[in-house]
């Protein structure tokens, strides 16, 4: 698993990744419980594995990190 980078707003390392089954689709996002910032990466089709979704959401979060 790719490690989530700290929050770009408050610097917290307590970043939470969440992935949910949304009726045959995967819904993925990241939140920082310290400052409350959230990032929703979108929906992924049923043909993709949960591990792949985890990787894609993590990479999206890390790309927006400055």
N, CA, C and O atoms as CSV, one atom per row, in Angstrom:
chain,resi,resn,atom,element,x,y,z
A,1,UNK,N,N,0.823,-1.175,0.000
A,1,UNK,CA,C,0.000,0.000,0.000
A,1,UNK,C,C,0.877,1.252,0.000
A,1,UNK,O,O,1.885,1.325,0.703
A,2,UNK,N,N,0.473,2.221,-0.797
A,2,UNK,CA,C,1.169,3.502,-0.840
A,2,UNK,C,C,0.759,4.304,0.392
A,2,UNK,O,O,-0.420,4.355,0.740
A,3,UNK,N,N,1.721,4.921,1.041
A,3,UNK,CA,C,1.449,5.677,2.265
A,3,UNK,C,C,0.836,7.045,1.929
A,3,UNK,O,O,1.272,7.724,1.000
A,4,UNK,N,N,-0.184,7.430,2.708
A,4,UNK,CA,C,-0.793,8.746,2.555
A,4,UNK,C,C,0.142,9.817,3.113
A,4,UNK,O,O,0.700,9.659,4.199
A,5,UNK,N,N,0.308,10.907,2.362
A,5,UNK,CA,C,1.117,12.017,2.839
A,5,UNK,C,C,0.314,12.808,3.868
A,5,UNK,O,O,-0.912,12.711,3.910
A,6,UNK,N,N,1.010,13.599,4.705
A,6,UNK,CA,C,0.314,14.409,5.718
A,6,UNK,C,C,-0.655,15.401,5.067
A,6,UNK,O,O,-0.573,15.681,3.871
A,7,UNK,N,N,-1.556,15.913,5.868
A,7,UNK,CA,C,-2.529,16.901,5.422
A,7,UNK,C,C,-1.791,18.160,4.956
A,7,UNK,O,O,-0.947,18.679,5.686
A,8,UNK,N,N,-2.098,18.661,3.743
A,8,UNK,CA,C,-1.416,19.860,3.257
A,8,UNK,C,C,-1.890,21.140,3.958
A,8,UNK,O,O,-1.284,22.197,3.782
A,9,UNK,N,N,-2.958,21.055,4.743
A,9,UNK,CA,C,-3.491,22.238,5.409
A,9,UNK,C,C,-3.007,22.370,6.855
A,9,UNK,O,O,-2.631,23.460,7.289
A,10,UNK,N,N,-3.016,21.258,7.600
A,10,UNK,CA,C,-2.616,21.348,9.009
A,10,UNK,C,C,-1.370,20.525,9.339
A,10,UNK,O,O,-0.805,20.671,10.423
A,11,UNK,N,N,-0.933,19.658,8.412
A,11,UNK,CA,C,0.270,18.863,8.634
A,11,UNK,C,C,0.067,17.567,9.403
A,11,UNK,O,O,1.031,16.848,9.667
A,12,UNK,N,N,-1.180,17.257,9.767
A,12,UNK,CA,C,-1.463,16.041,10.531
A,12,UNK,C,C,-1.115,14.784,9.732
A,12,UNK,O,O,-1.291,14.730,8.515
A,13,UNK,N,N,-0.623,13.786,10.444
A,13,UNK,CA,C,-0.345,12.480,9.847
A,13,UNK,C,C,-1.474,11.493,10.098
A,13,UNK,O,O,-1.365,10.330,9.710
A,14,UNK,N,N,-2.546,11.923,10.734
A,14,UNK,CA,C,-3.670,11.060,11.100
A,14,UNK,C,C,-4.717,10.993,9.982
A,14,UNK,O,O,-5.915,11.065,10.256
A,15,UNK,N,N,-4.287,10.858,8.752
A,15,UNK,CA,C,-5.163,10.866,7.582
A,15,UNK,C,C,-5.901,9.530,7.485
A,15,UNK,O,O,-5.316,8.466,7.686
A,16,UNK,N,N,-7.202,9.608,7.173
A,16,UNK,CA,C,-8.041,8.409,7.096
A,16,UNK,C,C,-8.510,8.174,5.664
A,16,UNK,O,O,-9.051,9.076,5.025
A,17,UNK,N,N,-8.303,6.976,5.173
A,17,UNK,CA,C,-8.762,6.545,3.858
A,17,UNK,C,C,-10.062,5.783,4.045
A,17,UNK,O,O,-10.163,4.931,4.929
A,18,UNK,N,N,-11.055,6.081,3.223
A,18,UNK,CA,C,-12.307,5.332,3.315
A,18,UNK,C,C,-12.737,4.885,1.920
A,18,UNK,O,O,-12.694,5.650,0.957
A,19,UNK,N,N,-13.148,3.637,1.848
A,19,UNK,CA,C,-13.651,3.057,0.607
A,19,UNK,C,C,-14.924,2.313,0.948
A,19,UNK,O,O,-14.952,1.494,1.867
A,20,UNK,N,N,-15.988,2.606,0.195
A,20,UNK,CA,C,-17.285,1.998,0.463
A,20,UNK,C,C,-17.874,1.418,-0.810
A,20,UNK,O,O,-17.655,1.940,-1.903
A,21,UNK,N,N,-18.613,0.346,-0.662
A,21,UNK,CA,C,-19.371,-0.225,-1.766
A,21,UNK,C,C,-20.612,0.640,-1.962
A,21,UNK,O,O,-21.448,0.748,-1.064
A,22,UNK,N,N,-20.730,1.252,-3.132
A,22,UNK,CA,C,-21.851,2.138,-3.443
A,22,UNK,C,C,-22.742,1.481,-4.497
A,22,UNK,O,O,-22.884,1.992,-5.608
A,23,UNK,N,N,-23.329,0.362,-4.142
A,23,UNK,CA,C,-24.243,-0.320,-5.052
A,23,UNK,C,C,-23.586,-0.864,-6.299
A,23,UNK,O,O,-24.072,-0.638,-7.407
A,24,UNK,N,N,-22.498,-1.571,-6.137
A,24,UNK,CA,C,-21.790,-2.150,-7.280
A,24,UNK,C,C,-20.637,-1.284,-7.774
A,24,UNK,O,O,-19.902,-1.686,-8.675
A,25,UNK,N,N,-20.478,-0.121,-7.200
A,25,UNK,CA,C,-19.366,0.774,-7.508
A,25,UNK,C,C,-18.583,1.000,-6.219
A,25,UNK,O,O,-19.121,0.816,-5.127
A,26,UNK,N,N,-17.332,1.391,-6.335
A,26,UNK,CA,C,-16.512,1.738,-5.182
A,26,UNK,C,C,-16.460,3.249,-5.056
A,26,UNK,O,O,-16.206,3.953,-6.033
A,27,UNK,N,N,-16.698,3.742,-3.862
A,27,UNK,CA,C,-16.650,5.165,-3.549
A,27,UNK,C,C,-15.456,5.376,-2.622
A,27,UNK,O,O,-15.413,4.800,-1.534
A,28,UNK,N,N,-14.491,6.191,-3.036
A,28,UNK,CA,C,-13.290,6.372,-2.244
A,28,UNK,C,C,-13.014,7.808,-1.880
A,28,UNK,O,O,-13.311,8.723,-2.649
A,29,UNK,N,N,-12.445,8.009,-0.704
A,29,UNK,CA,C,-12.097,9.353,-0.266
A,29,UNK,C,C,-11.093,9.335,0.868
A,29,UNK,O,O,-10.742,8.283,1.404
A,30,UNK,N,N,-10.639,10.533,1.220
A,30,UNK,CA,C,-9.649,10.719,2.283
A,30,UNK,C,C,-10.118,11.887,3.149
A,30,UNK,O,O,-10.644,12.872,2.631
A,31,UNK,N,N,-9.930,11.780,4.462
A,31,UNK,CA,C,-10.249,12.886,5.364
A,31,UNK,C,C,-9.152,13.061,6.397
A,31,UNK,O,O,-8.442,12.124,6.762
A,32,UNK,N,N,-9.044,14.301,6.852
A,32,UNK,CA,C,-8.147,14.629,7.950
A,32,UNK,C,C,-9.026,14.933,9.160
A,32,UNK,O,O,-9.717,15.951,9.171
A,33,UNK,N,N,-9.015,14.076,10.177
A,33,UNK,CA,C,-9.852,14.315,11.347
A,33,UNK,C,C,-9.387,15.512,12.194
A,33,UNK,O,O,-10.149,16.011,13.022
A,34,UNK,N,N,-8.171,15.963,11.999
A,34,UNK,CA,C,-7.650,17.088,12.772
A,34,UNK,C,C,-8.263,18.417,12.324
A,34,UNK,O,O,-8.748,19.189,13.151
A,35,UNK,N,N,-8.241,18.684,11.003
A,35,UNK,CA,C,-8.764,19.969,10.519
A,35,UNK,C,C,-10.087,19.822,9.766
A,35,UNK,O,O,-10.748,20.817,9.467
A,36,UNK,N,N,-10.470,18.580,9.459
A,36,UNK,CA,C,-11.762,18.331,8.835
A,36,UNK,C,C,-11.789,18.399,7.321
A,36,UNK,O,O,-12.854,18.236,6.725
A,37,UNK,N,N,-10.656,18.633,6.683
A,37,UNK,CA,C,-10.636,18.686,5.226
A,37,UNK,C,C,-10.965,17.300,4.673
A,37,UNK,O,O,-10.545,16.282,5.223
A,38,UNK,N,N,-11.712,17.280,3.590
A,38,UNK,CA,C,-12.068,16.016,2.973
A,38,UNK,C,C,-11.791,16.035,1.486
A,38,UNK,O,O,-11.764,17.095,0.861
A,39,UNK,N,N,-11.586,14.865,0.928
A,39,UNK,CA,C,-11.270,14.720,-0.476
A,39,UNK,C,C,-11.988,13.478,-0.975
A,39,UNK,O,O,-11.701,12.375,-0.508
A,40,UNK,N,N,-12.906,13.629,-1.903
A,40,UNK,CA,C,-13.606,12.487,-2.477
A,40,UNK,C,C,-13.087,12.283,-3.887
A,40,UNK,O,O,-13.141,13.185,-4.722
A,41,UNK,N,N,-12.578,11.076,-4.142
A,41,UNK,CA,C,-11.945,10.804,-5.426
A,41,UNK,C,C,-12.935,10.346,-6.480
A,41,UNK,O,O,-12.611,10.385,-7.667
A,42,UNK,N,N,-14.117,9.918,-6.102
A,42,UNK,CA,C,-15.099,9.519,-7.106
A,42,UNK,C,C,-15.483,8.066,-7.027
A,42,UNK,O,O,-15.149,7.355,-6.079
A,43,UNK,N,N,-16.191,7.647,-8.045
A,43,UNK,CA,C,-16.694,6.278,-8.106
A,43,UNK,C,C,-15.887,5.469,-9.103
A,43,UNK,O,O,-15.473,5.972,-10.148
A,44,UNK,N,N,-15.672,4.218,-8.766
A,44,UNK,CA,C,-14.949,3.299,-9.633
A,44,UNK,C,C,-15.849,2.119,-9.950
A,44,UNK,O,O,-16.570,1.638,-9.076
A,45,UNK,N,N,-15.817,1.651,-11.175
A,45,UNK,CA,C,-16.661,0.557,-11.626
A,45,UNK,C,C,-16.390,-0.746,-10.911
A,45,UNK,O,O,-15.360,-0.925,-10.261
A,46,UNK,N,N,-17.337,-1.643,-11.046
A,46,UNK,CA,C,-17.267,-2.920,-10.336
A,46,UNK,C,C,-16.155,-3.824,-10.854
A,46,UNK,O,O,-15.827,-4.813,-10.199
A,47,UNK,N,N,-15.565,-3.519,-12.006
A,47,UNK,CA,C,-14.505,-4.356,-12.559
A,47,UNK,C,C,-13.142,-4.112,-11.936
A,47,UNK,O,O,-12.167,-4.755,-12.324
A,48,UNK,N,N,-13.054,-3.206,-10.987
A,48,UNK,CA,C,-11.785,-2.862,-10.352
A,48,UNK,C,C,-11.781,-3.413,-8.917
A,48,UNK,O,O,-12.813,-3.428,-8.247
A,49,UNK,N,N,-10.628,-3.854,-8.466
A,49,UNK,CA,C,-10.547,-4.437,-7.125
A,49,UNK,C,C,-10.456,-3.337,-6.063
A,49,UNK,O,O,-10.079,-2.204,-6.358
A,50,UNK,N,N,-10.804,-3.685,-4.843
A,50,UNK,CA,C,-10.721,-2.724,-3.741
A,50,UNK,C,C,-9.274,-2.286,-3.509
A,50,UNK,O,O,-9.030,-1.144,-3.120
A,51,UNK,N,N,-8.319,-3.178,-3.744
A,51,UNK,CA,C,-6.906,-2.817,-3.597
A,51,UNK,C,C,-6.507,-1.761,-4.627
A,51,UNK,O,O,-5.759,-0.834,-4.316
A,52,UNK,N,N,-7.013,-1.908,-5.858
A,52,UNK,CA,C,-6.725,-0.918,-6.895
A,52,UNK,C,C,-7.359,0.433,-6.561
A,52,UNK,O,O,-6.750,1.477,-6.794
A,53,UNK,N,N,-8.575,0.419,-6.017
A,53,UNK,CA,C,-9.240,1.655,-5.624
A,53,UNK,C,C,-8.439,2.339,-4.519
A,53,UNK,O,O,-8.235,3.553,-4.557
A,54,UNK,N,N,-7.989,1.571,-3.545
A,54,UNK,CA,C,-7.173,2.116,-2.458
A,54,UNK,C,C,-5.927,2.800,-3.007
A,54,UNK,O,O,-5.571,3.895,-2.573
A,55,UNK,N,N,-5.276,2.162,-3.947
A,55,UNK,CA,C,-4.069,2.722,-4.562
A,55,UNK,C,C,-4.394,4.005,-5.324
A,55,UNK,O,O,-3.667,4.990,-5.195
A,56,UNK,N,N,-5.466,4.017,-6.112
A,56,UNK,CA,C,-5.837,5.190,-6.900
A,56,UNK,C,C,-6.212,6.387,-6.025
A,56,UNK,O,O,-5.802,7.516,-6.298
A,57,UNK,N,N,-6.994,6.133,-4.973
A,57,UNK,CA,C,-7.403,7.218,-4.073
A,57,UNK,C,C,-6.183,7.782,-3.342
A,57,UNK,O,O,-6.050,8.998,-3.209
A,58,UNK,N,N,-5.302,6.915,-2.875
A,58,UNK,CA,C,-4.089,7.347,-2.184
A,58,UNK,C,C,-3.203,8.179,-3.110
A,58,UNK,O,O,-2.685,9.220,-2.707
A,59,UNK,N,N,-3.029,7.722,-4.349
A,59,UNK,CA,C,-2.205,8.471,-5.298
A,59,UNK,C,C,-2.819,9.832,-5.607
A,59,UNK,O,O,-2.090,10.810,-5.779
A,60,UNK,N,N,-4.151,9.912,-5.681
A,60,UNK,CA,C,-4.821,11.196,-5.925
A,60,UNK,C,C,-4.565,12.159,-4.771
A,60,UNK,O,O,-4.249,13.327,-4.994
A,61,UNK,N,N,-4.701,11.672,-3.539
A,61,UNK,CA,C,-4.440,12.513,-2.362
A,61,UNK,C,C,-2.988,12.999,-2.377
A,61,UNK,O,O,-2.727,14.182,-2.156
A,62,UNK,N,N,-2.066,12.109,-2.631
A,62,UNK,CA,C,-0.662,12.460,-2.594
A,62,UNK,C,C,-0.271,13.433,-3.714
A,62,UNK,O,O,0.651,14.229,-3.536
A,63,UNK,N,N,-0.953,13.381,-4.858
A,63,UNK,CA,C,-0.670,14.302,-5.953
A,63,UNK,C,C,-1.071,15.731,-5.609
A,63,UNK,O,O,-0.415,16.671,-6.056
A,64,UNK,N,N,-2.110,15.914,-4.840
A,64,UNK,CA,C,-2.559,17.259,-4.523
A,64,UNK,C,C,-1.801,17.852,-3.341
A,64,UNK,O,O,-2.005,19.013,-2.986
A,65,UNK,N,N,-0.949,17.075,-2.747
A,65,UNK,CA,C,-0.121,17.537,-1.628
A,65,UNK,C,C,0.963,18.486,-2.144
A,65,UNK,O,O,1.631,18.175,-3.130
A,66,UNK,N,N,1.141,19.595,-1.515
A,66,UNK,CA,C,2.168,20.572,-1.921
A,66,UNK,C,C,3.325,20.537,-0.961
A,66,UNK,O,O,4.290,21.284,-1.129
